[in-house]
Amino acid sequence: MELAKNCVDVGLFTNRLDEMRGFYGERLKLPFEEMLPLGGGARQYRYGLLGSVLKINHSREPAPERPAVGYRRLIIADRRIPIPMELTDPEGNAVRLVPNGQGGIEQIGIELAVTNEADFHRFYGEGLGAEQTGERSYRLGQTLLSFTHDPKVRRAERSTSGDPAQVMMSMRAPGFRYMTIQVRNVDAEHARLVGMGFWEGSAPRTLGEIARISFIRDPDGNFIEISQRASLTGALPKD
């Protein structure tokens, strides 16, 4: 996978915007970057995350409660602390701060709970082209992706592809819900992943002058946004 940015972004949804912004912006001191209107009364508040972006999505209509998906913990390297710190944000998401370099994390890590580890080895290693760094961990750019089997996790039923708006609505519920990988050519990467038999969430679409995006779903159905952002790659192809 040809990355346009050497870090993976993290997306969440919240009904507690002010508290979440206070936690990530004021308590964790993540720098606020910008607010993007998403349409339909939804907004995305973007915070810098050591090269990644934390995307806090909020809508004027409350997000419905839905079962948790596989994204279980965000780990952030922090040069200011001597020992790990376990935190919980206002929506109940697990956040761990670790001394820089501990556990191989020098930027951020994303932990998932999965139904079948072998399927995720193929997805991360062959599909995403990530470098295996441990028995259950891979590095994609600077970001460490790790997973462990959890018998309580249930694999989503395979569904047909939708458009990006439908995908965002289907994800919309409090909690970590997706990650974003910035690439040089979203059409080529999307076609390659679908050609390998991976699950299509949404075919590539161009969103104005900002980005061309698609969604792929991992073996359990968790969403991964594949994005070609104009600010990183230049002019975008049209639909």
Secondary structure, 3 states (H helix, E strand, C coil): CCECCCCCEEEEECCCHHHHHHHHHHHCCCCEEEEEEEECCEEEEEEEECCEEEEEEEECCCCCCCCCCCEEEEEEEECCCCCCEEEECCCCCEEEEEECCHHHCCCEEEEEEECCHHHHHHHHHHHCCCEEEECCEEEECCEEEEEEECCCCCCCCCCCCECHHHHHHHHCCCEEEEEEEEECCHHHHHHHHHHCCCEEEEEEEEECCCEEEEEEECCCCCEEEEEEEHHHHCCCCCC
